[in-house]
Amino acid sequence: MIPFSPPRIDDKVIAEVTAALKSGWITTGPRTKKFEKDITAYCGCKTTVAVNSWTMGMQVLLHWWGIGEGDEVIIPAYTYCASANVIVHSRATPVMVDINENDFNLNVEKVRAAITPKTKAIMAVDIGGLPADYIELMDLINEEIIKAKFKASNEKQEKLGRILLLSDSAHSFGAKFYGKRSGSLADISSFSFHAVKNLTTAEGGALCFTLPEDFNHDDIYAEICTKILHGQNKDALAKTQKGNWKYDVIEPGFKCNMTDLQAAIGLVELERYQENLDRRKAIFSQYKEAFSREIWANNPLFETENKTSSYHLYLLRINDSTEEQRDAIIQQIFEQDVSVNVHFQPLPNLTAYKNLGYKMEDYPEAYNSFANEISLPVYYDLTDEQVQTVINAVKESVNKVITNEK
Ligand SMILES: *Cc1c(COP(=O)(O)O)cnc(C)c1O
């Protein structure tokens, strides 16, 4: 069976995790701090806080920004449930917007139409690894008439004076937009280092801050580190310093710090990340080449004039296929021992969000993009031969299901 997205765990990773285990320090410590600094340098953001998942990082972030009851956060209808769940947990309202027809990402004109005086943030999602339209979104929220609508409800929001631009960068580590890397494209970006993501720490995430000049990013780093550790003003490592046992709790905090065991994996992953991207790009190119010759295939965009993907998910679409036909094709592909997936079921299609009143028919592009979509395996260890097996399995399965029906 060709798996969908196994992690790359080899002797190098095992050696680094073993070194962390033997170092006498296994929770947040020197490896986590180095990992944060290396991410800041790689992404070109101003500061980074490592956390235990995308989800908890974003949850803390929304809390820190003061987003709560009565506020609205705009998100695409086409994303993973985490993007919306965190907004629900902060008691704000996720305002869902439809996506572009060609790239699965948030449609800027539809965002404009969804902005109200309650809009506190826009969370764009880089589906598959292709950055959303951050420049267009930033221009939009800086328009005088949009700024005039904005109502700040605390000091930080007042200082920014406009809607906050967030990036769900769970897929896009290493992606570029006009030469700048993901992590530095929005005011604040959140990465996921979950096991299936491009760069993994088993579970993990990072918040990257690139707020305007008048925000002090050293202060922000300290504030977020306190928030992710019970609100304690000293972390465990600081408390081990001679005579430094005494601490205070300055607010009821969360608990979602990254451990040095996780950071040990992440440091190895980051050091050789370019290899990973190069291999993914080669696989994307092989898929594109193979499917470009098929009239039924709609290949995903992964390189445009100003964007380069992180090659996270190969989102193939089967032209004119219904949802039922797509499901039958997937079944056929699995019969040939190839694992594929669907990214994503749009949020209004999920019980939790149906129950909150969202309706699939309000998001036709999201539905259309989902109904005929199949995500193909992409990872460093996938061989050229296996890529060929995947291509053959997809072609045969499509022919069986679509051609045989005609
Ligand atoms: C994986 C993923 C998340 C959640 O990441 P966790 O680290 O598992 O919390 C959020 N958004 C998107 C788009 C994802 O794919």
The ligand as an SDF file (V2000), in Angstrom:
LIG
                    3D

 15 15  0  0  0  0  0  0  0  0999 V2000
   -3.8950   20.7820   10.1100 C   0  0  0  0  0  0  0  0  0  0  0  0
   -4.6460   22.0440    9.9680 C   0  0  0  0  0  0  0  0  0  0  0  0
   -4.9710   22.8390   11.0790 C   0  0  0  0  0  0  0  0  0  0  0  0
   -4.8070   22.3610   12.4940 C   0  0  0  0  0  0  0  0  0  0  0  0
   -3.5180   22.0860   12.8790 O   0  0  0  0  0  0  0  0  0  0  0  0
   -3.2360   21.3650   14.2940 P   0  0  0  0  0  0  0  0  0  0  0  0
   -1.7500   21.5380   14.4580 O   0  0  0  0  0  0  0  0  0  0  0  0
   -3.6440   19.9440   14.1270 O   0  0  0  0  0  0  0  0  0  0  0  0
   -3.9950   22.0650   15.3310 O   0  0  0  0  0  0  0  0  0  0  0  0
   -5.5540   24.0740   10.8630 C   0  0  0  0  0  0  0  0  0  0  0  0
   -5.8410   24.5070    9.6190 N   0  0  0  0  0  0  0  0  0  0  0  0
   -5.5950   23.7540    8.5260 C   0  0  0  0  0  0  0  0  0  0  0  0
   -5.9410   24.3060    7.1830 C   0  0  0  0  0  0  0  0  0  0  0  0
   -5.0120   22.4950    8.6690 C   0  0  0  0  0  0  0  0  0  0  0  0
   -4.8130   21.7380    7.5900 O   0  0  0  0  0  0  0  0  0  0  0  0
  1  2  1  0
  2  3  1  0
  2 14  2  0
  3  4  1  0
  3 10  2  0
  4  5  1  0
  5  6  1  0
  6  7  2  0
  6  8  1  0
  6  9  1  0
 10 11  1  0
 11 12  2  0
 12 13  1  0
 12 14  1  0
 14 15  1  0
M  END
$$$$
